[in-house]
Amino acid sequence: MRRRNVESRSQPIKEYELIYKYGNNLHQEGISHGTIRDKHTTGWSVMISVLFVDDEPALLEITRLYLEKSGSITVETCRSALEALGILKNRQFDVIVSDYEMPLMDGIMFLKILRAEGNDTPFLIFTGKGREHVVIEALNNGADYYLQKGGDPKAQFTELSHMIEQAFQRRNVEQNLQASEKLLVEIINFLPDATFAIDTSGTVISWNKAMEEMTGVQAEAIMGKGNHEYALPFYGARRPILIDLIIKPDEEARRKFYSIIKHEGDMLIAETEKARPGGKPSVLWAKATPLYNPKGEIVGAIESIRDITEFRKSQKPDMIPVEVAPEKAVNTPDSASPGIFDRMFGKTANSWYHKGVDLYYKHGKFQESLQAFDRVLEIEPDHVGAWNGRGICLKELGRYEEAIQCFNKVIAINPGDEEVYYNRGEALEKLGKNNGDLKLFEEAIKSFDAVLNLNPYHVYAWNYRGVCLKELGRYEEAKRCFDHAQLLIRRGQNKSERR
């Protein structure tokens, strides 16, 4: 016969008499094992699975009956921690409830083994009165809740049910938050531009693949570092860069380090010729913006950087007019002959095109750039580059429907341009988020599929395809897209065309 600990079982007779009576009432109410588990008859869509471990058979059965009465919980019982460990090798539960004092292995040792094995299932210790040291030890070893046995059975079981639901909901919130954070990291990681983020203390909290490629600095070597560590790969010195001006505006640094800088809402756009990533003189275009928490407080900043050195070299000074001509009035004499003055004074479609590209790519002046592209189209109505550039500017201005029309025009003229399909997909995805129209995500996926038919190694198309699938709730397919994009980068097969 097993010897019982007198202190922990000091009230078993009265306690269990009450519980047995409460159990009989449950049976009289018509609650049975089969009906409790039928979630369809109770109206619940999510069932919480519980493993309840206790060496008292009567308590196991009555507790199961009560918890399953609500129809939202299913309970599996076992009489020892050793038996529970065996069950957990092959099955998972949403919550584990365990007695403290049991033969061979007590509830604390059971908890320690689970946590040592990496099992972080919410754990509730169900112990007798007068054992406060057990409660403290349980919480110190990773238990989520504790409940003392004794008192009114109905109140006790109601409290137990409430704790189980709380533990389940808290775990779901934590898992959803982790999934959201992971997805955000993956999205930043596969952004086409070199991108990094810092918190308000200047510590690096994100450093994507494109940033690794641009600087030669791996994420693990810089994550968690501060004191302007992120400036070293670009300038060889610890100094403020554009991202710092978001968190702490500094006019002296602004004048000293950036010849061109523009405010657009809370965003800063700048260009510098002083950068030396990898020791190579470069012209860099950068955009920085604050990061906010749900309360609207700035918690950091994020910066994207693009190397435009080759683009700047390709431009000839005589191809870039000093100012963009103002839009013509509707009733001007030359309105019937689009582009006639441009042709008379030797301004070509290409000169206006390069001006338009320069305005949005270098200065972020999307509205002025639209005017330049309109000049191109007056001279050459089927200029693919101008239609694409016009679409990009409209997309940046949030005029997504107009942007999509421009990309459709390009596809009609030249259906083999993967960049245009990609831009169209981006615009559809953004319009879908604005309108909440799921059909637009489906259409965006078709655009990214067109990109991948032309170039199966287009990492950004794989990534954006995953984003759209996630919005449609097709999480497994989305994960496969993100995983494939990551695989391409690891293999060095990123052949995305970004102009």
C-alpha positions as CSV (number, residue, x, y, z in Angstrom):
1,M,0.0,0.0,0.0
2,R,1.3,3.4,-0.9
3,R,2.1,5.7,2.0
4,R,0.4,9.1,1.8
5,N,1.8,12.4,2.9
6,V,-0.4,13.5,5.8
7,E,0.2,17.2,5.3
8,S,-0.8,17.3,1.7
9,R,-3.9,15.0,2.2
10,S,-5.1,16.6,5.4
11,Q,-8.7,17.1,4.2
12,P,-9.3,14.3,1.7
13,I,-12.4,12.9,3.2
14,K,-14.6,16.0,3.3
15,E,-13.0,17.4,0.1
16,Y,-13.7,14.3,-2.0
17,E,-17.1,13.7,-0.5
18,L,-18.1,17.2,-1.9
19,I,-16.4,16.4,-5.2
20,Y,-18.2,13.0,-5.5
21,K,-21.5,14.7,-4.9
22,Y,-20.7,17.3,-7.5
23,G,-19.8,14.6,-9.9
24,N,-23.1,12.8,-9.3
25,N,-24.9,16.1,-10.1
26,L,-23.0,16.3,-13.4
27,H,-24.1,12.8,-14.4
28,Q,-27.7,13.6,-13.4
29,E,-27.5,16.7,-15.7
30,G,-26.9,14.3,-18.6
31,I,-23.2,15.1,-19.1
32,S,-21.4,12.1,-20.6
33,H,-18.0,11.5,-22.2
34,G,-19.4,11.3,-25.7
35,T,-21.6,14.4,-25.6
36,I,-19.0,16.6,-24.1
37,R,-16.6,16.1,-26.9
38,D,-19.1,16.9,-29.6
39,K,-18.0,20.5,-30.5
40,H,-20.6,20.7,-33.3
41,T,-23.5,20.4,-30.9
42,T,-22.1,23.0,-28.5
43,G,-21.3,25.7,-31.2
44,W,-17.6,25.9,-30.5
45,S,-15.2,26.0,-33.4
46,V,-12.0,25.6,-31.5
47,M,-11.4,23.0,-28.8
48,I,-8.7,23.3,-26.2
49,S,-6.9,20.0,-25.6
50,V,-5.8,19.4,-22.0
51,L,-3.7,16.6,-20.5
52,F,-4.6,16.2,-16.8
53,V,-2.2,14.2,-14.6
54,D,-3.2,13.1,-11.1
55,D,-2.9,9.8,-9.2
56,E,-6.5,10.0,-7.8
57,P,-8.8,8.2,-10.4
58,A,-12.0,9.7,-9.0
59,L,-10.6,13.3,-9.2
60,L,-9.4,12.7,-12.7
61,E,-12.9,11.6,-13.9
62,I,-14.9,14.3,-12.2
63,T,-12.5,17.0,-13.3
64,R,-12.7,15.8,-16.9
65,L,-16.5,15.8,-16.7
66,Y,-16.7,19.3,-15.4
67,L,-14.1,20.8,-17.9
68,E,-15.7,19.1,-20.9
69,K,-19.2,20.3,-19.8
70,S,-18.6,23.6,-21.5
71,G,-17.9,22.0,-24.9
72,S,-14.8,24.1,-25.4
73,I,-12.3,21.7,-23.7
74,T,-11.4,18.1,-24.3
75,V,-9.4,16.3,-21.6
76,E,-7.2,13.3,-21.6
77,T,-6.2,11.9,-18.2
78,C,-3.4,9.8,-16.9
79,R,-2.3,8.7,-13.4
80,S,1.4,9.5,-13.3
81,A,4.0,11.8,-14.7
82,L,5.9,8.9,-16.3
83,E,2.7,7.9,-18.2
84,A,2.3,11.6,-19.2
85,L,5.8,11.8,-20.6
86,G,5.1,8.7,-22.7
87,I,1.9,10.3,-24.1
88,L,3.7,13.5,-24.9
89,K,6.3,11.8,-27.0
90,N,3.6,11.2,-29.7
91,R,1.0,13.9,-29.0
92,Q,0.7,17.6,-28.3
93,F,-1.7,19.3,-26.0
94,D,-2.7,23.0,-25.6
95,V,-2.5,22.9,-21.8
96,I,-1.1,20.5,-19.2
97,V,-2.6,20.3,-15.7
98,S,-0.7,18.3,-13.1
99,D,-1.0,17.4,-9.4
100,Y,2.1,18.0,-7.3
101,E,2.4,14.8,-5.2
102,M,2.4,11.7,-7.3
103,P,4.3,8.3,-7.0
104,L,7.7,8.0,-8.6
105,M,7.8,11.5,-10.0
106,D,6.2,14.6,-8.6
107,G,4.7,17.5,-10.6
108,I,7.8,19.8,-10.2
109,M,10.1,17.1,-11.6
110,F,7.7,16.5,-14.4
111,L,7.7,20.2,-15.2
112,K,11.5,20.4,-15.1
113,I,11.8,17.5,-17.6
114,L,9.3,19.1,-20.0
115,R,11.1,22.5,-19.9
116,A,14.5,20.8,-20.3
117,E,13.2,19.0,-23.4
118,G,12.1,22.3,-24.9
119,N,8.4,21.7,-24.3
120,D,6.9,25.1,-23.5
121,T,3.2,23.9,-23.4
122,P,1.3,26.1,-20.8
123,F,1.6,24.2,-17.5
124,L,-0.8,24.5,-14.5
125,I,0.1,23.0,-11.1
126,F,-2.9,21.7,-9.1
127,T,-1.7,21.3,-5.5
128,G,-3.1,20.9,-1.9
129,K,-3.4,23.7,0.6
130,G,-0.5,24.6,2.9
131,R,2.2,24.0,0.2
132,E,3.2,27.5,-0.7
133,H,6.8,26.5,-1.3
134,V,5.6,24.1,-4.0
135,V,3.8,27.0,-5.8
136,I,7.0,29.1,-5.6
137,E,9.2,26.3,-7.0
138,A,6.7,25.6,-9.7
139,L,6.6,29.2,-10.9
140,N,10.4,29.4,-10.7
141,N,10.6,26.4,-13.0
142,G,8.3,27.7,-15.7
143,A,4.7,26.9,-14.5
144,D,2.2,29.4,-15.9
145,Y,-0.5,29.1,-13.2
146,Y,-1.2,27.3,-10.0
147,L,-4.4,26.4,-8.2
148,Q,-4.9,25.1,-4.7
149,K,-7.2,22.2,-4.1
150,G,-10.0,22.5,-1.5
151,G,-13.1,24.5,-0.9
152,D,-16.2,24.5,-3.0
153,P,-15.8,22.1,-5.9
154,K,-17.9,24.1,-8.3
155,A,-15.9,27.3,-7.6
156,Q,-12.7,25.4,-7.8
157,F,-13.5,23.7,-11.2
158,T,-14.8,27.0,-12.6
159,E,-11.5,28.7,-11.6
160,L,-9.5,25.8,-13.2
161,S,-11.5,26.1,-16.4
162,H,-10.9,29.8,-16.5
163,M,-7.1,29.4,-16.0
164,I,-7.0,26.8,-18.8
165,E,-8.7,29.2,-21.2
166,Q,-6.4,32.1,-20.1
167,A,-3.3,29.9,-20.6
168,F,-4.5,28.9,-24.1
169,Q,-5.4,32.4,-25.2
170,R,-2.1,33.8,-23.9
171,R,-0.2,31.1,-25.7
172,N,-2.1,31.9,-29.0
173,V,-1.3,35.6,-28.6
174,E,2.4,34.9,-28.1
175,Q,2.5,32.5,-31.0
176,N,0.7,35.0,-33.3
177,L,3.1,37.8,-32.2
178,Q,6.1,35.6,-32.9
179,A,4.7,34.6,-36.3
180,S,4.1,38.3,-37.1
181,E,7.6,39.3,-36.0
182,K,9.1,36.4,-38.0
183,L,7.1,37.4,-41.1
184,L,8.2,41.1,-40.7
185,V,11.9,40.0,-40.5
186,E,11.4,37.8,-43.6
187,I,9.8,40.6,-45.6
188,I,12.6,43.0,-44.6
189,N,15.2,40.4,-45.4
190,F,13.9,40.0,-49.0
191,L,13.4,43.7,-49.8
192,P,15.2,44.5,-53.0
193,D,17.1,47.4,-51.5
194,A,19.8,47.2,-48.9
195,T,17.8,47.9,-45.7
196,F,18.5,48.0,-42.0
197,A,16.8,49.3,-38.8
198,I,17.8,50.6,-35.4
199,D,16.0,51.3,-32.2
200,T,16.0,54.7,-30.5
201,S,19.3,54.0,-28.8
202,G,21.0,53.4,-32.1
203,T,21.3,49.6,-31.8
204,V,21.0,47.6,-35.0
205,I,17.8,45.5,-34.9
206,S,17.6,44.4,-38.5
207,W,20.2,44.0,-41.4
208,N,18.9,42.3,-44.5
209,K,20.5,40.2,-47.2
210,A,20.9,43.0,-49.7
211,M,22.7,45.0,-47.0
212,E,25.1,42.1,-46.4
213,E,25.8,42.0,-50.2
214,M,26.3,45.8,-50.4
215,T,28.6,46.1,-47.4
216,G,30.2,42.6,-47.0
217,V,29.1,42.7,-43.3
218,Q,27.0,39.8,-42.2
219,A,23.9,40.3,-40.1
220,E,25.3,38.3,-37.1
221,A,28.4,40.5,-37.0
222,I,26.4,43.7,-36.6
223,M,23.1,42.9,-35.0
224,G,22.8,44.3,-31.5
225,K,25.7,46.8,-32.0
226,G,25.3,50.6,-31.5
227,N,27.6,53.6,-31.4
228,H,27.1,54.2,-35.2
229,E,28.6,50.8,-36.0
230,Y,26.4,50.8,-39.2
231,A,28.2,53.9,-40.6
232,L,31.6,52.1,-40.7
233,P,31.0,50.0,-43.8
234,F,30.0,53.1,-45.7
235,Y,32.2,55.9,-44.4
236,G,35.0,54.2,-42.5
237,A,34.1,56.3,-39.4
238,R,31.5,56.4,-36.7
239,R,29.2,59.3,-37.7
240,P,25.5,60.2,-38.0
241,I,23.9,59.0,-41.3
242,L,20.4,59.6,-42.7
243,I,18.7,57.1,-40.3
244,D,20.0,59.1,-37.3
245,L,18.4,62.3,-38.5
246,I,15.0,60.6,-38.1
247,I,15.6,59.9,-34.4
248,K,17.6,63.0,-33.6
249,P,17.5,65.8,-36.2
250,D,21.0,67.4,-36.6
251,E,21.2,70.3,-39.0
252,E,25.0,70.4,-38.9
253,A,25.3,66.7,-39.9
254,R,22.7,67.2,-42.5
255,R,24.6,70.1,-44.2
256,K,27.9,68.4,-43.8
257,F,27.1,64.9,-45.1
258,Y,24.3,65.4,-47.6
259,S,24.2,67.7,-50.6
260,I,20.6,66.8,-51.4
261,I,18.0,66.0,-48.8
262,K,14.2,66.1,-49.0
263,H,11.4,65.8,-46.5
264,E,8.3,63.8,-47.6
265,G,6.0,63.6,-44.6
266,D,8.0,62.0,-41.8
267,M,10.4,60.4,-44.4
268,L,13.8,61.7,-45.4
269,I,15.2,61.1,-48.9
270,A,18.8,61.9,-49.7
271,E,21.8,61.3,-52.0
272,T,25.5,61.2,-51.2
273,E,28.7,60.8,-53.1
274,K,30.8,60.4,-50.0
275,A,30.1,56.7,-49.3
276,R,32.7,54.0,-49.8
277,P,30.9,50.6,-49.3
278,G,33.6,47.9,-49.7
279,G,36.2,50.7,-50.2
280,K,34.7,51.7,-53.6
281,P,33.6,55.3,-54.2
282,S,29.8,55.2,-54.8
283,V,26.8,57.4,-55.3
284,L,24.1,56.2,-52.9
285,W,20.4,57.1,-52.8
286,A,18.7,56.6,-49.4
287,K,15.3,56.8,-47.8
288,A,14.7,56.7,-44.0
289,T,11.5,56.7,-42.0
290,P,10.5,56.2,-38.4
291,L,9.2,53.0,-36.8
292,Y,6.2,53.4,-34.6
293,N,4.7,51.2,-31.9
294,P,0.9,50.7,-31.6
295,K,0.7,53.9,-29.4
296,G,2.1,56.0,-32.2
297,E,5.5,56.4,-30.4
298,I,8.7,56.3,-32.3
299,V,10.6,53.2,-31.3
300,G,13.3,53.2,-34.0
301,A,13.9,54.0,-37.7
302,I,14.5,52.1,-40.9
303,E,16.6,53.0,-43.9
304,S,16.8,51.6,-47.4
305,I,19.9,52.3,-49.6
306,R,20.3,52.0,-53.3
307,D,23.6,52.2,-55.2
308,I,22.9,54.5,-58.2
309,T,26.6,54.9,-59.3
310,E,26.2,53.2,-62.7
311,F,23.0,55.1,-63.3
312,R,24.6,58.4,-62.7
313,K,27.6,57.5,-64.9
314,S,25.2,56.6,-67.8
315,Q,23.6,60.1,-67.8
316,K,25.0,62.8,-70.0
317,P,24.8,66.4,-68.8
318,D,23.2,67.6,-72.0
319,M,20.4,65.1,-71.7
320,I,19.1,66.6,-68.4
321,P,17.4,70.0,-68.6
322,V,17.8,72.3,-65.6
323,E,14.1,72.5,-65.0
324,V,11.0,70.6,-66.1
325,A,8.8,72.8,-68.3
326,P,5.4,73.6,-66.7
327,E,2.4,71.8,-68.0
328,K,0.8,73.4,-71.0
329,A,-2.6,75.1,-70.7
330,V,-5.4,73.2,-72.3
331,N,-6.0,75.9,-74.9
332,T,-2.4,76.7,-75.9
333,P,-1.7,77.0,-79.6
334,D,0.4,73.9,-79.7
335,S,-2.0,71.7,-77.8
336,A,-3.2,70.2,-81.1
337,S,0.3,69.2,-82.0
338,P,1.8,67.4,-78.9
339,G,5.5,67.7,-78.5
340,I,5.9,70.2,-81.4
341,F,8.0,72.7,-79.4
342,D,10.1,70.0,-78.0
343,R,11.0,68.8,-81.5
344,M,11.6,72.4,-82.7
345,F,14.1,73.1,-79.9
346,G,15.8,69.7,-80.2
347,K,14.5,68.1,-77.0
348,T,14.1,64.4,-77.6
349,A,12.0,61.8,-75.9
350,N,15.1,60.2,-74.4
351,S,16.2,63.5,-72.9
352,W,12.8,63.9,-71.1
353,Y,12.8,60.2,-70.2
354,H,16.2,60.5,-68.5
355,K,15.1,63.7,-66.7
356,G,12.0,61.8,-65.4
357,V,14.0,58.9,-64.2
358,D,16.5,61.3,-62.5
359,L,13.7,63.2,-60.8
360,Y,12.1,60.1,-59.1
361,Y,15.2,57.9,-58.7
362,K,17.5,60.6,-57.3
363,H,15.3,63.3,-55.8
364,G,12.1,61.4,-55.1
365,K,10.1,64.0,-57.0
366,F,7.4,61.8,-58.3
367,Q,4.9,64.5,-59.4
368,E,7.6,66.4,-61.4
369,S,8.7,63.1,-62.9
370,L,5.2,62.4,-64.1
371,Q,5.3,65.7,-66.1
372,A,8.6,64.6,-67.7
373,F,7.2,61.2,-68.7
374,D,4.1,62.9,-70.1
375,R,6.5,65.0,-72.4
376,V,8.0,61.7,-73.5
377,L,4.6,60.2,-74.4
378,E,3.6,63.4,-76.3
379,I,6.7,62.8,-78.6
380,E,6.6,59.0,-78.6
381,P,3.3,57.5,-77.4
382,D,4.5,53.9,-77.2
383,H,7.7,54.7,-75.2
384,V,7.8,51.6,-72.9
385,G,10.2,53.1,-70.4
386,A,8.0,56.3,-70.0
387,W,4.8,54.2,-69.4
388,N,6.7,52.1,-66.9
389,G,8.2,55.1,-65.2
390,R,4.9,56.8,-65.1
391,G,3.4,53.7,-63.4
392,I,6.2,53.6,-60.8
393,C,5.6,57.3,-59.9
394,L,1.8,56.9,-59.7
395,K,2.4,53.8,-57.5
396,E,4.7,55.8,-55.2
397,L,2.0,58.6,-55.0
398,G,-0.6,56.0,-53.9
399,R,-2.5,56.3,-57.2
400,Y,-2.5,52.5,-57.7
401,E,-5.4,52.2,-60.2
402,E,-3.7,54.6,-62.6
403,A,-0.4,52.9,-62.1
404,I,-1.9,49.5,-63.0
405,Q,-3.3,51.0,-66.2
406,C,0.2,52.2,-67.1
407,F,1.7,48.8,-66.5
408,N,-1.1,47.2,-68.5
409,K,-0.1,49.5,-71.4
410,V,3.5,48.4,-71.2
411,I,2.5,44.7,-71.2
412,A,0.3,45.3,-74.3
413,I,3.3,46.8,-76.1
414,N,6.0,44.5,-74.7
415,P,4.7,41.4,-72.9
416,G,8.1,40.0,-72.1
417,D,9.3,42.5,-69.5
418,E,9.5,40.9,-66.1
419,E,10.1,44.2,-64.2
420,V,6.7,45.5,-65.5
421,Y,4.8,42.4,-64.3
422,Y,6.6,42.8,-60.9
423,N,5.6,46.5,-60.7
424,R,2.1,45.6,-61.6
425,G,2.0,43.0,-58.9
426,E,3.2,45.4,-56.3
427,A,0.6,48.0,-57.2
428,L,-2.2,45.3,-57.1
429,E,-1.0,44.1,-53.7
430,K,-1.0,47.7,-52.3
431,L,-4.4,48.5,-53.8
432,G,-5.7,45.2,-52.3
433,K,-4.5,46.3,-48.8
434,N,-6.1,49.7,-49.2
435,N,-9.5,48.4,-50.5
436,G,-9.6,45.0,-48.6
437,D,-10.4,43.4,-52.0
438,L,-9.1,39.8,-51.9
439,K,-9.5,39.5,-55.7
440,L,-6.7,42.0,-56.2
441,F,-4.4,39.7,-54.3
442,E,-5.3,36.9,-56.6
443,E,-4.6,39.2,-59.6
444,A,-1.3,40.2,-58.0
445,I,-0.3,36.6,-57.7
446,K,-0.9,36.1,-61.4
447,S,1.5,39.0,-62.1
448,F,4.2,37.5,-59.9
449,D,3.6,34.1,-61.6
450,A,4.2,35.9,-64.9
451,V,7.5,37.2,-63.5
452,L,8.5,33.7,-62.4
453,N,7.6,32.2,-65.7
454,L,10.1,34.6,-67.3
455,N,12.6,34.3,-64.5
456,P,12.2,31.5,-61.9
457,Y,15.1,33.0,-59.8
458,H,13.4,36.3,-59.1
459,V,13.6,36.3,-55.3
460,Y,11.5,39.4,-54.8
461,A,8.6,37.9,-56.9
462,W,8.7,34.8,-54.7
463,N,8.7,37.0,-51.6
464,Y,5.8,39.2,-52.8
465,R,3.9,36.2,-53.9
466,G,4.2,34.9,-50.4
467,V,2.9,38.2,-49.0
468,C,-0.2,38.0,-51.2
469,L,-0.9,34.4,-50.2
470,K,-0.6,35.3,-46.6
471,E,-3.2,38.0,-47.1
472,L,-5.5,35.4,-48.6
473,G,-5.0,33.2,-45.5
474,R,-3.1,30.5,-47.5
475,Y,-0.3,30.3,-45.0
476,E,1.3,27.0,-46.0
477,E,1.7,28.2,-49.6
478,A,3.0,31.6,-48.4
479,K,5.6,29.8,-46.2
480,R,6.8,27.8,-49.2
481,C,7.3,31.0,-51.2
482,F,9.3,32.6,-48.4
483,D,11.4,29.4,-48.0
484,H,12.1,29.2,-51.7
485,A,13.2,32.8,-51.8
486,Q,15.6,32.2,-48.9
487,L,16.9,29.1,-50.6
488,L,17.7,31.0,-53.8
489,I,19.6,33.6,-51.8
490,R,21.6,31.0,-49.9
491,R,22.5,29.4,-53.2
492,G,23.5,32.7,-54.7
493,Q,20.8,32.3,-57.4
494,N,19.1,35.7,-56.9
495,K,18.8,36.9,-60.5
496,S,16.1,39.5,-59.9
497,E,16.1,42.3,-62.4
498,R,15.6,45.7,-60.6
499,R,16.0,48.8,-62.7
